[in-house]
């Protein structure tokens, strides 16, 4: 014959959808010890879901139960008027699970990972919007943009890439900006040049927001790709900074002038001219050879 504790645990599982047979949910059998005095006092009936919140607020509640629903407690502390009940939390948790599983993110569809969405105040609608933005960015990307994305996130697997975007601290708008940065970086890869610019710098170019912009990015990176070998050689011949290619990149892509790149180009041209009869003499004078 089932004990009161076992019966209450079964009712709890039936109402909440939690599988009380799983080892991690063994705390369910201990809930009646806290619930019994509350129910016997006439405050609330044993089948009322609000009872689970009274248990959660009790100092003597099982620690594992408090840990399982710590997000409910934290959210109520942050904004009591916006807090949710244990039953409401579980209902939304199940919605997150379905959303994440449908997106191929099974490894996120568990209580521990979903709790992070609640604590970071990422609503279901926002999570869905982020996933759509992430998948949209991946679906519309060319091979070089996908390569740039894959270097920022674990694998080229679509769900993994979307997950990398989803788990960031940024919202949908920021995800779209990061995708735009990857498009600019991809424009560089298409020209055989791997950018050293940060996402913030790539976003600042505005190149990733339109087809014309990405074409302009390809032109800019193509220029750097074409001259990077010559600049390194010139830096070795005439003395120049080790980051001369990075300076040239910022000049071409960000419009930030590089005095060193300008000097090395000038000296290279002079050296080349000398091979056909004109070279630069001391102090910049030219002489016939």
Residue, then its C-alpha position, 0 to 999 in steps of 0.5 A: x500500500x502506498x504511503x502518503x509520501x508516495x501518493x503525494x509524489x505521484x500527484x506531484x508528478x502527474x500535475x507537473x509532468x516530472x518523472x518521479x521515477x528518475x534518480x535525480x527526482x528522488x526528492x519528490x518523495x520527501x515533499x509530503x513531509x513539508x506539505x503535510x503540516x500546510x495541508x493539515x492546517x487548512x491553508x490549501x488543498x493537497x492537489x493545488x499547484x500553489x502548494x509547491x510554491x509554499x514548499x519551495x519557500x519553506x526553509x525545511x524543503x529538500x535542498x535538491x528541490x530548492x536547487x531544481x527550482x532555484x530559478x523560480x526563487x531568483x526571479x521572484x527576488x528580482x521582480x516579485x510582481x513578474x515572478x512565476x509559480x513552480x507550475x508555470x515554470x515547468x510549463x514554460x520549461x517544457x515549451x523550451x524543451x520542445x523548441x530546442x529539440x525541434x531545432x536539433x539542440x537536444x543537448x540544451x533541452x534539459x532542466x540545467x541548460x534551460x534554467x540559464x534562459x530563465x536566469x538570463x531573462x531570455x523569454x521563449x519568444x526571444x529564444x525562438x527569435x534568436x534561433x530563427x535569426x541564427x538559422x537564417x544567417x546560416x541558411x543565407x550564407x555563402x561557403x566563405x561566410x560559413x567558413x568564417x562562422x565555423x571558425x567562431x563556433x564549434x562545427x559547421x553543423x547547422x544546429x551547432x552554429x545556431x547554438x553558438x549564436x544562441x548561447x551568447x549573451x547577445x539578443x537577436x539584433x546582436x546575433x544578426x550583427x555577428x552574422x554580418x561580421x562573418x559575412x565580411x570576414x567571409x569576403x576576405x576568405x573569398x580573396x584568400x585573405x584571413x582577416x585579423x579585424x575584430x567582430x566590432x571592427x568588421x561590423x563597423x564597416x557596414x559591409x555585411x548589411x548589403x550585397x553591394x557592401x560585401x562586394x566592396x569588402x571583397x574589393x578591399x580585401x582583394x587589394x590587401x591580399x594582392x600586396x601583402x607579400x610585397x609589403x612584407x618583403x619591403x618591410x624586411x628590405x627597408x625596415x618596417x613593422x611586423x604588423x604592416x599587413x594588418x595596418x594595410x588591412x585597416x587602411x583598405x577596409x576601415x579607411x585608417x591611413x597607414x604612414x608605414x604602408x605608404x612609405x614602404x609602397x613608395x620605397x618599393x616603387x623607387x626600388x623597382x624604378x631603379x631596376x629600369x634605370x632610375x633609383x633613389x639616391x641619398x636623401x631622396x635625390x634621383x640619379x642615373x645609373 
